[in-house]
């Protein structure tokens, strides 16, 4: 964690889901953000350096959680989970 703080904190913005009526806001965030905005698995592959390390660690934590609590009905790995739009 100290290495991430020394690197300036978060290196990407990860959007897990949004309301359909907020699509304009998501577009605005994406266009104005100074950090990469991640909305799907393929975009994760575009990260490099410390951002890629941060994301890989985040995904590993999700894997550990799944292993600790067993198989969760309907579970998909985070890279395969689509953006949730409600």
N, C-alpha and C positions, 0 to 999 in steps of 0.2 A: 504494500500500500504506500509506503514511503516513496518508492520509486515513481509511482503514479502521481503522487502529490508534487514531487520534485519536477516532474515533467509538465506540471501546470494543471493537474486535475483531469477531469473527463476529456476524452479525445474523440468522442462521437456522441450523437444523440440517437437513441434507439426508440422508435415509435412502435408500440405493440398493438395499438388499435385506436380507433377514433369513431366518432359519430358521423354518419353520412352528411348531416347538415353542417359539419365542421370541415368539410373537404377544402374549402377556400382557405381556412386557417392553416391547414397542413401544407398547402401549396405556398402560403406566405412564409411559414417557418422554414421550409426547404429552401426557398429563394434567398432568405435573409441570414440564415445560419452561417456562422463562421466555422462550425464543425461539420463533419460529414453527418448526414441524416440517413439512418438505416431503417428501412421499412420492410425489407424482405431478405431471405437467405442469400440470394445472389449478391446483393449489395454488400454483405458481410465480407465477401471475398476481395473487395476493393480496398479494404483497410490495410495499412502497412505500419511497420514499426511498433511504437508503444500502443497505438490504437488497436492493432491486431492482437497484441499481447493482452490488453485489457479485455477485449471481446472473448478471446479464447479462455481466459480465466473465468469470465462470467458464464460461458457455456459449460465449463467444467463443473462449476458450482451447481448448475442446474442438473447435470448428470449425477452428481453426488446426492443431491436432494432426492432424485428419482430412485436411486439405489437404496437410500435410507428408508424410504416410505413404500418401496415395492412398486410394482406396475400399477399405474394409474389408468383407469379405463379411459380410452380415447386419447392417450398420451401420444404426442408426436415430438420428435426432437425439435428443439427450438429453431434449427436451421430449416426444417421442413414445415414449420407452422406458418400459415399465411397471415398477413395483416388482418386483424379483426375489424370489420366495419359493421356498425350497428345503426 
